[in-house]
Amino acid sequence: MQFAKGKLIAIGGAEDKGTDLETGKFQRNNLNFFELGILSRIVEEAGGPLSRIEVITTASMIPYEVGDNYLNAFGKIGCTNIGVLHIRNRADTANAEYLERISTCNVVMFSGGNQLRLSSTFGGTAFLEKILDRYHDEPEFVVAGTSAGAMAMSNTMIYEGNATRAHLKGEVKITTGLGFMDDVIFDSHFEKRGRFARLAQAVAANPSCIGIGLGEDTGMIITNGNKMEGIGSGLVMIVDGHDILHSNIADIPDGNPISIENLKVHFCEHGNGYLLKERIFLMQASEGSLIKKQVNVE
Protein backbone atom coordinates (compact mmCIF):
# COMPACT_ATOMS: atom_id res chain seq x y z
CA MET A 1 0.00 0.00 0.00
CA GLN A 2 1.34 3.44 -0.95
CA PHE A 3 2.01 5.80 1.96
CA ALA A 4 0.23 9.15 2.07
CA LYS A 5 2.39 12.01 0.78
CA GLY A 6 0.84 14.75 2.94
CA LYS A 7 1.47 15.63 6.57
CA LEU A 8 -0.80 14.81 9.49
CA ILE A 9 -0.47 16.77 12.75
CA ALA A 10 -2.41 15.32 15.68
CA ILE A 11 -2.48 17.40 18.90
CA GLY A 12 -3.72 16.36 22.33
CA GLY A 13 -5.50 19.66 23.05
CA ALA A 14 -5.09 22.26 25.75
CA GLU A 15 -8.43 23.42 27.13
CA ASP A 16 -11.54 21.72 25.80
CA LYS A 17 -12.58 23.80 22.79
CA GLY A 18 -16.28 23.28 23.37
CA THR A 19 -17.48 21.87 26.64
CA ASP A 20 -15.26 23.87 29.01
CA LEU A 21 -16.34 27.14 27.48
CA GLU A 22 -19.96 26.05 27.47
CA THR A 23 -19.89 25.25 31.19
CA GLY A 24 -17.82 28.32 32.12
CA LYS A 25 -14.96 26.38 33.71
CA PHE A 26 -12.36 29.05 32.92
CA GLN A 27 -12.14 32.72 32.18
CA ARG A 28 -13.24 33.66 28.67
CA ASN A 29 -10.72 36.52 28.59
CA ASN A 30 -7.82 34.12 29.26
CA LEU A 31 -8.45 31.27 26.85
CA ASN A 32 -4.83 30.46 25.99
CA PHE A 33 -6.74 28.93 23.11
CA PHE A 34 -3.91 27.01 21.59
CA GLU A 35 -0.21 26.68 22.31
CA LEU A 36 1.53 29.07 19.94
CA GLY A 37 4.59 26.85 19.59
CA ILE A 38 2.55 24.06 18.03
CA LEU A 39 0.63 26.51 15.85
CA SER A 40 3.96 27.86 14.64
CA ARG A 41 5.07 24.35 13.70
CA ILE A 42 1.86 23.80 11.73
CA VAL A 43 2.50 27.03 9.81
CA GLU A 44 6.14 26.05 9.22
CA GLU A 45 5.15 22.64 7.84
CA ALA A 46 2.64 24.34 5.51
CA GLY A 47 5.22 26.67 4.01
CA GLY A 48 5.13 29.79 6.18
CA PRO A 49 2.80 32.54 7.41
CA LEU A 50 1.39 33.30 3.95
CA SER A 51 -0.08 29.80 3.73
CA ARG A 52 -3.85 29.54 3.46
CA ILE A 53 -5.33 27.84 6.52
CA GLU A 54 -8.95 26.69 6.79
CA VAL A 55 -10.24 25.94 10.29
CA ILE A 56 -13.22 23.57 10.54
CA THR A 57 -15.24 24.11 13.74
CA THR A 58 -17.79 21.33 13.25
CA ALA A 59 -16.81 19.41 16.40
CA SER A 60 -17.61 22.35 18.68
CA MET A 61 -20.94 23.54 20.04
CA ILE A 62 -19.57 27.11 20.15
CA PRO A 63 -18.13 27.35 16.62
CA TYR A 64 -18.05 31.13 16.28
CA GLU A 65 -16.16 31.68 19.51
CA VAL A 66 -13.77 28.85 18.65
CA GLY A 67 -13.24 30.27 15.16
CA ASP A 68 -12.52 33.77 16.47
CA ASN A 69 -9.95 32.42 18.88
CA TYR A 70 -8.16 30.54 16.11
CA LEU A 71 -8.05 33.74 14.07
CA ASN A 72 -6.54 35.56 17.05
CA ALA A 73 -4.05 32.78 17.83
CA PHE A 74 -2.79 32.48 14.25
CA GLY A 75 -2.66 36.27 14.06
CA LYS A 76 -0.21 36.34 16.96
CA ILE A 77 2.32 34.46 14.85
CA GLY A 78 1.86 36.67 11.80
CA CYS A 79 -0.73 34.71 9.83
CA THR A 80 -3.49 36.66 8.11
CA ASN A 81 -4.62 34.25 5.39
CA ILE A 82 -6.99 32.30 7.65
CA GLY A 83 -10.52 31.14 6.96
CA VAL A 84 -13.12 29.47 9.19
CA LEU A 85 -15.67 26.94 7.94
CA HIS A 86 -18.68 26.70 10.27
CA ILE A 87 -20.04 23.44 8.87
CA ARG A 88 -22.93 22.32 11.06
CA ASN A 89 -24.53 19.45 9.13
CA ARG A 90 -24.06 17.15 6.13
CA ALA A 91 -25.90 19.52 3.80
CA ASP A 92 -23.28 22.19 4.50
CA THR A 93 -20.53 19.91 3.18
CA ALA A 94 -21.97 20.24 -0.35
CA ASN A 95 -21.53 24.03 -0.34
CA ALA A 96 -19.60 24.84 -3.54
CA GLU A 97 -17.65 27.64 -1.87
CA TYR A 98 -16.49 25.34 0.93
CA LEU A 99 -15.40 22.67 -1.56
CA GLU A 100 -13.41 25.26 -3.49
CA ARG A 101 -11.74 26.53 -0.34
CA ILE A 102 -10.53 23.12 0.80
CA SER A 103 -9.34 22.43 -2.76
CA THR A 104 -6.99 25.43 -2.74
CA CYS A 105 -5.82 25.85 0.89
CA ASN A 106 -2.50 24.66 2.34
CA VAL A 107 -3.84 23.51 5.72
CA VAL A 108 -7.11 22.04 6.94
CA MET A 109 -7.42 22.15 10.73
CA PHE A 110 -10.15 20.44 12.73
CA SER A 111 -10.98 22.04 16.09
CA GLY A 112 -11.84 20.20 19.28
CA GLY A 113 -15.25 19.37 20.69
CA ASN A 114 -16.99 16.06 19.95
CA GLN A 115 -15.35 13.67 17.50
CA LEU A 116 -18.66 11.93 16.76
CA ARG A 117 -19.87 15.19 15.21
CA LEU A 118 -16.95 14.98 12.82
CA SER A 119 -17.44 11.36 11.76
CA SER A 120 -21.22 11.66 11.44
CA THR A 121 -21.05 14.94 9.52
CA PHE A 122 -18.23 14.19 7.09
CA GLY A 123 -18.24 10.41 6.66
CA GLY A 124 -18.87 9.43 3.02
CA THR A 125 -19.06 13.01 1.72
CA ALA A 126 -17.33 14.53 -1.30
CA PHE A 127 -15.94 17.15 1.10
CA LEU A 128 -14.01 14.52 3.07
CA GLU A 129 -12.96 12.68 -0.09
CA LYS A 130 -11.39 15.90 -1.42
CA ILE A 131 -9.34 16.35 1.77
CA LEU A 132 -8.33 12.67 1.76
CA ASP A 133 -7.27 12.84 -1.89
CA ARG A 134 -5.13 15.90 -1.28
CA TYR A 135 -3.58 14.34 1.84
CA HIS A 136 -2.64 11.20 -0.09
CA ASP A 137 -1.32 12.99 -3.18
CA GLU A 138 0.23 16.33 -2.15
CA PRO A 139 3.50 16.40 -0.12
CA GLU A 140 3.01 19.96 1.15
CA PHE A 141 -0.64 19.57 2.20
CA VAL A 142 -1.23 19.55 5.97
CA VAL A 143 -4.17 18.10 7.88
CA ALA A 144 -4.11 19.13 11.55
CA GLY A 145 -6.48 18.51 14.43
CA THR A 146 -6.62 19.09 18.14
CA SER A 147 -8.43 17.05 20.80
CA ALA A 148 -11.53 15.65 19.05
CA GLY A 149 -10.03 16.81 15.76
CA ALA A 150 -7.05 14.52 16.41
CA MET A 151 -9.09 11.58 17.67
CA ALA A 152 -11.18 11.53 14.49
CA MET A 153 -8.17 11.27 12.19
CA SER A 154 -7.86 7.49 12.25
CA ASN A 155 -10.12 4.86 10.72
CA THR A 156 -10.70 3.35 14.19
CA MET A 157 -11.98 6.06 16.56
CA ILE A 158 -12.84 6.17 20.26
CA TYR A 159 -16.01 8.20 20.64
CA GLU A 160 -16.93 7.50 24.27
CA GLY A 161 -15.37 6.04 27.41
CA ASN A 162 -15.30 7.17 31.03
CA ALA A 163 -11.70 6.99 32.23
CA THR A 164 -12.68 5.76 35.70
CA ARG A 165 -14.48 2.72 34.22
CA ALA A 166 -12.30 2.09 31.19
CA HIS A 167 -10.80 -1.08 32.72
CA LEU A 168 -14.22 -2.73 32.36
CA LYS A 169 -15.19 -4.42 29.11
CA GLY A 170 -17.73 -2.48 27.08
CA GLU A 171 -17.03 0.91 28.64
CA VAL A 172 -14.96 2.11 25.66
CA LYS A 173 -17.01 2.80 22.53
CA ILE A 174 -15.41 2.65 19.10
CA THR A 175 -16.64 3.62 15.65
CA THR A 176 -15.22 4.62 12.25
CA GLY A 177 -13.35 7.93 12.08
CA LEU A 178 -12.33 10.12 9.14
CA GLY A 179 -9.83 7.60 7.80
CA PHE A 180 -6.62 9.57 7.30
CA MET A 181 -4.74 6.64 8.86
CA ASP A 182 -5.40 2.94 9.25
CA ASP A 183 -4.17 0.74 12.10
CA VAL A 184 -3.87 3.52 14.70
CA ILE A 185 -6.14 4.82 17.46
CA PHE A 186 -5.68 8.36 18.79
CA ASP A 187 -6.65 9.55 22.27
CA SER A 188 -6.24 13.09 23.60
CA HIS A 189 -5.85 14.98 26.91
CA PHE A 190 -4.10 11.75 27.78
CA GLU A 191 -2.38 12.16 31.16
CA LYS A 192 -4.55 15.03 32.43
CA ARG A 193 -7.73 12.94 32.12
CA GLY A 194 -6.20 9.57 33.01
CA ARG A 195 -7.01 7.80 29.76
CA PHE A 196 -4.39 5.03 29.70
CA ALA A 197 -6.90 2.25 30.47
CA ARG A 198 -9.26 3.65 27.83
CA LEU A 199 -6.63 3.44 25.10
CA ALA A 200 -5.39 0.06 26.37
CA GLN A 201 -8.88 -1.43 26.06
CA ALA A 202 -9.28 0.02 22.57
CA VAL A 203 -5.96 -1.54 21.51
CA ALA A 204 -6.76 -4.87 23.19
CA ALA A 205 -9.98 -5.04 21.17
CA ASN A 206 -8.11 -3.96 18.00
CA PRO A 207 -4.55 -5.30 18.44
CA SER A 208 -3.60 -4.57 14.82
CA CYS A 209 -3.77 -0.87 15.79
CA ILE A 210 -1.08 1.21 17.49
CA GLY A 211 -2.51 3.41 20.24
CA ILE A 212 -1.31 7.04 20.31
CA GLY A 213 -2.07 8.84 23.57
CA LEU A 214 -1.54 12.58 23.10
CA GLY A 215 -0.87 14.78 26.11
CA GLU A 216 -1.99 18.39 26.28
CA ASP A 217 0.23 20.97 24.55
CA THR A 218 1.72 17.98 22.73
CA GLY A 219 1.35 16.41 19.34
CA MET A 220 2.76 14.16 16.65
CA ILE A 221 3.72 15.14 13.13
CA ILE A 222 3.19 12.12 10.89
CA THR A 223 4.86 11.98 7.48
CA ASN A 224 4.48 9.35 4.77
CA GLY A 225 1.69 7.88 6.88
CA ASN A 226 4.37 6.22 8.97
CA LYS A 227 7.06 8.30 10.67
CA MET A 228 5.99 10.23 13.77
CA GLU A 229 7.83 13.09 15.48
CA GLY A 230 6.84 14.41 18.91
CA ILE A 231 6.28 18.15 19.30
CA GLY A 232 5.20 20.36 22.20
CA SER A 233 5.97 20.30 25.90
CA GLY A 234 4.29 17.13 27.13
CA LEU A 235 4.10 13.38 26.61
CA VAL A 236 2.93 11.08 23.86
CA MET A 237 2.38 7.47 24.87
CA ILE A 238 2.57 4.70 22.26
CA VAL A 239 0.59 1.54 23.07
CA ASP A 240 1.47 -1.52 20.96
CA GLY A 241 -0.74 -4.62 21.14
CA HIS A 242 0.87 -6.65 18.37
CA ASP A 243 2.65 -8.98 20.83
CA ILE A 244 -0.22 -9.49 23.28
CA LEU A 245 -0.02 -13.07 24.56
CA HIS A 246 -3.20 -13.25 26.64
CA SER A 247 -6.39 -11.22 26.49
CA ASN A 248 -9.76 -12.05 28.01
CA ILE A 249 -11.66 -9.28 26.24
CA ALA A 250 -13.51 -11.61 23.84
CA ASP A 251 -14.63 -14.05 26.53
CA ILE A 252 -15.91 -12.01 29.47
CA PRO A 253 -19.31 -10.30 29.83
CA ASP A 254 -19.59 -6.53 29.62
CA GLY A 255 -18.81 -4.81 32.91
CA ASN A 256 -16.01 -7.22 33.94
CA PRO A 257 -12.33 -6.19 34.27
CA ILE A 258 -10.15 -6.86 31.25
CA SER A 259 -6.91 -8.84 31.45
CA ILE A 260 -4.01 -8.26 29.03
CA GLU A 261 -0.51 -9.76 28.95
CA ASN A 262 2.51 -8.27 27.17
CA LEU A 263 1.09 -4.92 26.11
CA LYS A 264 4.05 -2.74 25.06
CA VAL A 265 4.26 0.95 25.97
CA HIS A 266 6.66 3.69 24.85
CA PHE A 267 6.90 7.24 26.23
CA CYS A 268 7.79 9.95 23.71
CA GLU A 269 8.84 13.51 24.48
CA HIS A 270 9.61 16.38 22.12
CA GLY A 271 11.94 15.13 19.39
CA ASN A 272 11.34 11.44 20.00
CA GLY A 273 9.43 9.52 17.38
CA TYR A 274 8.11 6.21 16.18
CA LEU A 275 7.90 4.24 12.93
CA LEU A 276 4.39 2.81 12.82
CA LYS A 277 4.80 0.05 10.25
CA GLU A 278 8.11 -1.17 11.67
CA ARG A 279 7.03 -0.52 15.30
CA ILE A 280 10.40 1.08 16.09
CA PHE A 281 11.01 3.80 18.69
CA LEU A 282 13.14 6.74 17.49
CA MET A 283 15.26 8.65 19.99
CA GLN A 284 15.58 11.51 17.49
CA ALA A 285 12.98 11.78 14.76
CA SER A 286 13.96 15.00 12.99
CA GLU A 287 15.00 14.80 9.35
CA GLY A 288 18.64 13.83 8.88
CA SER A 289 18.92 12.55 12.45
CA LEU A 290 17.02 9.30 12.69
CA ILE A 291 18.53 7.44 15.63
CA LYS A 292 16.78 4.15 16.18
CA LYS A 293 16.63 2.21 19.41
CA GLN A 294 19.37 -0.40 19.38
CA VAL A 295 18.19 -3.99 19.73
CA ASN A 296 20.64 -6.72 20.73
CA VAL A 297 20.17 -9.91 18.76
CA GLU A 298 21.56 -13.15 20.19
N, C-alpha and C positions, 0 to 999 in steps of 0.2 A: 504493500500500500504506500502511495506517495505521501510524504510528509507535507503539511501545510507550509506555505511560503511566508505567510504573514506572521505578525507578532501578537501574542495574547498576554495581557497583563492582568493578573487576578490579585485583588487587594482585600485584606481581611476586614476593612472598615475602620472607622474611628468611633464617632457617635452613630447611633442608628439614624439613618437619613429620613425615616418616616415616623416610627412609633414613638421615639423619645420626644421629638418635637410635638407630636400630637398629644402626648400626655403631660407636656410641660416639665420634663425631668431636668432640664438645664436651661440656662439663660439664653434667650433668643438673640441677645446682642453679643454673645460670646460663643458662637457656634464652633469655631475652629473646624470649619466644615470639612476640610480635607487636608491632610498633611502636605505642605507645599513641596517637600522634597520628593515625594512620590509623584505629585503632579508634574514637577519639573522633569522627572525621568520619562514620563509619558510623552511630554512635549519633545524631549530630546530624541526619543525613539521614532517619533513621527516626522522628524526633520526640522524642528525648530519652532519658534513662537509665531511664525506666519502660517503654520499649518492650520487647516480647517478642521475643527473639532465639533462633532455633533453629540450632545448629551441627551440620552433617552431616559426620561423620568418615570416611565411606566410603572416601575415597581413600587413607587411611593404613593401614599395617600395625600401628600402635600406637594404636588409636583411643581407648583409655581414658586414656592419658597425654596425648594431644593434647587430648581433651575437657577434662580437668582443667586444663590450662594455659590454655585459652580461658576457662574459668570464672574462673580467677585473674586473667587479663589484663583481662577486662571488669569484674571486681570492683574493680580498681584505679581505674577511672574512674566508679565509683558505680553500676554496673549490677548488679542482683540478679535480674532476671526473665529468666534465661538457661536454656535447655534444650539437651541434647545428644542427637542421634539417632545411635546406633551401628548403622547399617544396613549389614549385611555381605553381603547377597545379594538377588536379585530377589524372593524370597518375603517378605523383610522389608518391602519397599515397599508390600505390601498390608495391613500392620498398621493396623487401624482407628484406633488411638490416634495413630499417626504421621501419618495423613492428616488427622485432626482438628487436630493441632498445627500443621501447615503451612498449614492453612486459616484459622487465627486469629492467627498470629504477624505481627509487623511486618517482621522480617528473617529471611531464610534465608541462612546462610553456609556455603560449602563449604571445608573445610580442604585443605591440601596433601597430597601423596603421589604417587599415580599416576593420571593423568587417564583412562587406559583403564579403571580400575576404575569411574570415574564413568559413562562412556558405556555400558559393558557392563552395569552394574547398573541404571541408570535409564532407558535408552533405550526408548521405547515404553510406559512404565508410566503408570498413572493418577496416581501420585505426581508424576512429572515434569510431566504435563499440568496438574495443579492449580497447580504453581508457575508454569508458563508462562502459564496463564490469568490468574493474579493479577498477574504482571509486565506483561502486555499491557493489563490493564484498570484497575489501581489505582495512582493517581499517587504515593501515599505508601509503596508496597510496595518493599522493597529486596532485591535479590539480590546478595550479595557472595561473592567467592572469592579465595583466595590461592594462588599457585603453580599446582599442578595444578587447583585449584578455579577459577582464572582461565582457564587454557588450555582448559578444557572448556566454557566459556560459549558459544563460537561454534558455528555449524553445521559449519564446516570446522576440524578440530582436528589439530594435530601430536601424535602419540603416541610418537614415537621419532625419534632423530637425533643421532648423535655429532657434537659441534661441530667436532672436528678433521677430520672427513671430510664435512662438510655441503656443501662445494663440489663434491662428486661426485654425479652424477645417481643417484637411487635410494637415497641414504643418509638421506633425510628421509621418514618414514612419516606418512601422513595418513589420517584416518578421519572419521566423523561425530561431532560433539560433542553437547552438550545442546540447542543450538538457540535460545539466547536472542537471538542476533544472526546475521544473514546477512551475507555479503560482508565478513567480517573474519576474521583469524587472529591469535590471541593467542600470545605466547611470554613466558616468565617468567625470572627470574634473568638478565636479558638481558646486561648488560655483564660481570658477575662470571663467567659461564660461557661467554662468547665466542660468543653464539648469532646474530650478525648473518647469517652465511652460511646458517644453518639457516632463518631466517625469509625470507631473500631467495629461497632455492630454493622454499620453500612458496608465496611470492607469484608467482614466475615460472611455476610450474605451475598457479596459480589467479589470473591477473592481474585478475580482477574483484574480488578481495578486497584490502582494506587490511590490511597487517601492523602489529600493535601489539606492540612489544617493550618489556616492562615491567621496569624495573630493580628491585633490591631496595629495600625501604622506600619504594616508589613505586607509585602506582596511577593509574587513570583512573576518574572518575565519569562515567557515560554517561547522559544524559537524553534522552527522546523517541527513543531508539534511534539518536541521531544526534550530538548535541553532547557532546564529551568535554572534561573539565577535569582537568589534572594535579594530583595531590596527593602529599605526601610529600617526601623529601629528595633523591631521585635523578633519573634520566633515563627518559623514555619516548621511544622511537624509532618514528616512523611511516614505514612502507615502502609506497610507492604504485607499483603496476605498471601502472596504466591506460595510460600513455604509452610503454610498452616498444616499441622499434622493432625490435630484433633479439633473438631468443632461440633457442638451439640445443637446448633441453631436450626437445623432441619427437623430435629426429632422431638423437641420439647414444645409444650403448649405455650401460647402467648401468655405473657405475664411472668414467666419463669426466667431466672438469671441465665445468661449465656456463658458458655465455657469455650475458651479458645487457647490452643497451644501453638507456640512458635510464631506469634505475630511479631514482625520486625518493625522497629521504629527508628527513625533518624531525626535529629534536631538540626535545623538549618538556620544560621544567622545571615546577616548581610554579607553578600559575596560568596557564600556557599551555594551549592547547586545540586542538581540531580539529573541523571539521564533516565528517562521514564522507561524506554524500551529495554535498555540494558540493565535497569535497576541498579545503577551505580551512583554512589555519593561522590560529589565533587567538592574538594576543599576550597578551590577557587574556580569560579564558573565564568569569569569574564573572558572575553575574546582574547585569544593569544596566550592565555594562562590557565589552561585546563589541567588541573592537578587532580588525578583520580586517587581514591583511597587504595592503598596498596593491600593486596590480598596474598598471603603466603600459601603456596600450593605445595603439598607434600610430594 
